[in-house]
């Protein structure tokens, strides 16, 4: 029972998303307009005034919610977590979607140990979600009330809570603020805006690689195209690595996305010759994206180093090693193809 009550706090910050391309696209569009202000990354903090499940009076909760469109804006997906004294409490994965048959905006909830559902009603910039959740045989019901207070804040409160039919106190009114800057995913927006398009890279091989038929000093060209997919939540890259002097030509595929768990950009490249490259980008310093580069290749020791991808203007990006024996070496210089 105690766990079920605590789970209310997980359910409370319910995810928001619209689904549907059903028979009535206009209805879906109107619902989309009524809820899209919830998109983005948010944080709310409050102190409990009374014991609530695993939480005690005086506990200070910090709740993070990240909402993104999915499947070409046919649903909105939320990942949610609360933190108390550095301890992370269970996440929920939730989806808002349009029920074309019932002509209603519904909500699906998946959490640790259970699942549930709900239905939305909206009036202007106010919204209410009546939800229920079954956790290890215990039924929990409640209503989440939200009201927009500006572009960067909204209030939230859960009321009318019952646990197996037993009435529970309302939760406090909490103001959620939009998180800004790199920690909130702004880093991804900046990266995506720079990367999408066609590029031509060029550079010099930095070490002998006999297993790949390459030698230090060989010049290469590297045409690369980035396209956005899944409503800009992922970038797909396709390129071709050419070393004319060695008659080497290798294709590669890349995928790049925002990782909400580690709050950084992750990029994976798979080359046709078996080489795998991974890049993480965790911050932006001036015009440069800062991260870590790892390369793995057959018969070659894995290499890991800090990197800077400096993009001083919209048409140039320079990839440079920040540490290790080749610190300061420029791996690649990209020029946008117009």
Secondary structure, DSSP 8 states (H G I E B T S, - for coil): -HHHHHHHHHHHS---------S-HHHHHHHHHHHGGG-EEEEEEEE-SS-BTTB-TT-EEEEEEEEEEETTTTEEEEEEEEEETTEEEEEEEEEEEEETTTTEEEEEEEETTEEEEEEEEEETTEEEEEEEEEETTEEEEEEEEEEEEETTEEEEEEEEEEETTEEE-----EEEEE--SGGGTHHHHHHHHHHSEEEEEEEE--S-BGGGTB-TT-EEEEEEEEEEETTTTEEEEEEEEEEGGGTEEEEEEEEEEEETTTTEEEEEEEETTS-EEEEEEEEEETTEEEEEEEEEETTEEEEEEEEEEEEEETTEEEEEE-SSTTTT-EEEEEEE--
